């Protein structure tokens, strides 16, 4: 019994299990395990998943008001300098992170290791970060998530051949560069684009399964998305977008939902049915959505006949529909309709 009590059972665990334990800790705490014993001194240097968030922050005053930014940058730099082995995930997120040349150097370091698979960048709320060109040499990327970044793919960029998950939130990027980025990721399965302004977008992604769009879209065309299973769309309306819609004659419904035969779930938020109603061609033979089981439509304007026809078209051509949820934009209209019904 005494021999068992004296054994260091945790240190004898396989490295993969030790890494799992360390990964569950805030990264500063993972580094602090080096004081446990000589055997643990460099265990943290083999971590493959690095998450630098607000838990890394130290304060220069007792009240916890002044962030020691210099110490924060030095911590990450020293961590990467002492790190040994591959890095599969690098996440830098939190309200205290500020754009600096040091981040460029960290990304350059990661790009040279050639084994980064997941990258997340989100600096403080008022911080915008211009992504360096070295990011585009990370050819093993499987997941890329950028928040409040400026992105400009270099002319030599041929795509992320392994990328499956792409999330872009408030990213400054040229419209044609967005389309090229999407189409040059042949394995892309999940795409999120949020807070884009006045964007006309054509999506070509033959393996795409999940799509989330939010922003001011002038036009959306799903040109090559035969495997799409679920989508959520929010379209914000400005005066310029409204004027563009009034002058448009093309059928938005067909361009958006004409090539999604496998669709199972459709969620449309603000102005979605308005968008689909533009140029709606009732004479054309409609597509039947045999797999569509869930439809959620929010803020539908039931005073607009064209929007009503869009809703009916979706319902009638979804023979296997199981769940239907509709909310209207005019609550007074709902009350008037309710009190006019014979059973009300």
N, C-alpha and C positions, 0 to 999 in steps of 0.2 A: 504493500500500500504506500509506503514511504517513497519507493522508487517511482511509482506512478505520479505522486504529488510533486515530485521534483523534476519531472520531465517537462520540456517545452513543447507541448503537443502542437500548438499553433504554428510554430516555426517549421515544423516538419511536414506541414501540409504542402500539397503540390502548388507550384507557382501560380497556376491558373486560379486556384481557390483563394490564395492570398491576394491576388490581383482583384478578384471579385469583392473581397472584404474591403480592400483599400479604395476601390471605386465607389463604394457606398458612402465613404467619408467625404466631407469637404476637402478640397485638395490641400489646403494648408494643414489640416489634421493628418492627412495621409503622409505628408512630409515629416510631421512631428513624430511619427512612429519610429523614426530613425534613432531616437534616444532610448528606445526600449532595451536594445541590446546590440552588440556588434553584428549579430546575424541580421538585424533589421535595418542596419544603417543605410543600405542602398536598395532596399526592397522597392521603395517608391519610384526609383529611377527606371523601373521596367514597366510602369503603367502604360497601357496602350490607349486609354481613353482619358483625355485631359479636359476637364471642365473648369474654366476660370470664370467665376461669377462674383456676385457681391459678397459672398462668404469669404472671399480672399482679402477683402478690404481691411486695412488697419487704419486707425485714426490717430491723429497727431495731438489730440487734446482729450482730456478726461471726460468731457461731455459727449463725445462721439459725434461732433459736428464737422470737424475739419478732417478731410480724407488725406492720408499721406500718399499722394499720387506717385511720388518718386519711389517710395518703398514698394508700391504696387507693381510698377513697371520693372523694378529690379528683381522682384520675386519671380515674375514670369520669365524674364531673361535668364536668370540663374537656373531656374528649373529646367528650361530647354537646354541650357549649356551642359548640365549634369545628366540629362536624360540619356538612357542607354537602351537602344532597341527601337522597334517600329512604333509609330504613332498612328493609330487608326481613326481616332476622333479628336478634334480640336474645337472646343466651344469657348467663345469669348463673348460674354453677355452680361449686362447689368447697367444700372444707371450711373455708376461711378467711372466707367471706362470712357476715355477721351481719345479722339483721333490723334495719332502721333506717328512719327517715322519709325518708332520702335515696333509698331504693329506690322509695318511693311517688312521689317527684318525678321519678325517671327514667321510671317507667311513665306518669306523667301527660304527660311530654314526648313519649313514643312515641305515646300515644293521640292527641295533637294533630297529629302528623305524618300520620296517616290512611293510612300505607302499610305498616305492619308486617304481615308475613305469617307469621312463625314466631317463637314466644316460648317460651323454656325458663327455668324458675326452679327452682333447687335450691341452697339455702343450706347451711351447715354441718350436721353430723349432729344436733346438739342444737338446731338453730334451726328455729322454725316462723314462717312468714310469712303474715300476713293480707293477702290480695290486695285492693288497693283497687278501688273500683267503676269507676274509669276504664278498667280492663282490658276491661270489657264493651262499651266503645264502639269497640274495635278490630275493625271489621266486615270487614276484609280478611284476617283471620287464616285461614291454611290449616293450620297445625300449632300445637298448644298442648300443652306438657308441663309439668306442675306436680308437684313433689316436696316433701312436708312443708309443705303450705300449708293455710290456712283459706279456704274459698271460699263466698261468699254472693252469688249473683246478685241484683241489684236488681229490684224489682217491674216496672220498665219494660223489662227485658231481653227482647228478642224472639228471641234466638238468634244464633249465628254462621252466617251464610248461606253462607260460603265454606269453612268448616272441614271438612277431610277426615281429619285425624289428631288424636286426642285421647288423651293419656296422663295418667292421674291416679294417683300413687303416694302412699299415706299422706296423703290429702287429707280434711280435715274439711269435710263438706258434708251438708246435710239430705237424707234419702232421696228425698223428692219433688223436690228441686232437682236431684239427679243425673238422674232420669228426664226431667225437663223440659229439662235441658241437652242430653241425648242426642237427644231427639225434636225439639229446635229447631235441630238442625244437619242440614239436609236432604241435604247432600252427604257426610256422614260415611261414610268407607270403612274406617277402622281405629280400634279402640277398645281401650284397655287400662285396667283398673281393678285396682289392687293394694292389698292390706292394708286392706280395708274390713271393718268389724265389724257383725255382726248385721243385714245388709242384705237386704231383700226387694226384688228388682229386676225391673222389666219393661222390656225393651228394644224400642223402636220406632225402627228405622233402616233404611229401605227400600233404601239403597245400601251398607249395611255388608258388607264382604268379609272382614275379619280381626278376630277377637275374642279377647282374653286376659283372663281373670278369675282373681283370686287373693284369697282372704280368707274370712271367716266369712259365708256367704250362707245366709239362712233360706229363700229361695225365688228362683228364677231363671226368668223367662218370656221366651222369644224370640217376641214377638208379631207383629212385622213385620220379618223379616230374610230375605227371599226370595233374596237374592244372596250370602248368606254362603258363603265358600269354605273357610275354615280357622278352627279355634278351639282354644284351649288353656285348660284349666280346672283350678284347684286349690281345693279346698274344705277349710277348716280346721274341725275339730270341737271344740266346747266343750260343757260340760254343758248349757248353755242351748240350744244348737243341737241337740244330741242329743235333748233332751226335746221340742223343737219338732217334730223329725222323727217321733218316736214318736206324736205326737198328730195328725200330718198324714195325710189320706186321699187327697189329690189326686195324680194320676199325674204325678210329676216328669219321667219320660221323655217323655211327650207334650208337656208344657209347654216342655221344653227342646229336644227334637229333633224335635218334630212339624211344624215349619214351616221346615225348612232343606233344600229340595229340591236345591240346588246344591252341598251340602257335599262337599269333596274330601279334607279332612284333619281328623281328630279326635284330640286329645291330651287324655287325662284323667289327672290326677295324683291325689294323696292324697284318698280318700273320694269320688271322682267316681262310681264305679260304685255305691257305697253310696247316694249321693244319687239316682241314676237309678232305683234299685230300689224307692224309696218309692212305694207306691200303684200299682205296675206292673200294668197291666191286660192280661192275656194274651188276653182274649176280643176285644179291639178289633182291627180290621183294621190290621196294621202298615204303617208307611210304608216304601217301598222307596227306598234311597239309591243311585240309579243312578250317581252321580258319585263316590261315596266310594271312594277308592283306598288311603288310609293310615289305619290305626287304631293308636294307641298308648295302652295302658291300664296304669297303674302302681299297685302296691300293691293289687291286687284280692284280696279275701278269699274264697278258694275253700272256706272252711268255711261260707259264707253262700249258701244255695241261691238267694236272690233276686238276689244279685250275679252268680252264674253264669248265671242266666236273662237278665240284662241283656247280658252278654257274648255269649251265643248269639244273642240277638235282633239285636244289631248285626251279627254275622257273617253270619247267615242272610239278612238283608235288605240286604246289600251285595254284589250279584252281580258287581260289577267290582272287588272288593277285590284289591289287589296286594301290600300290605305289612301284616303284623299283628305287633304286639309287645305282649306281656303280661308283666308282672312281678307276683309275688304278695307279699302282706304277711307270710305265714307260711312261712319257709324250711324249718322242720321238716316242714311238710305236704308240701312239694315232695320232700324226701328220702324220706318215707314212701311217697309216691305212686310215686316212681322205683323203689324197691326192691320194690314190689309188682307191678310190671309183669313180664310173662312173659319179656321179652327183656333185662331189666336184669341 
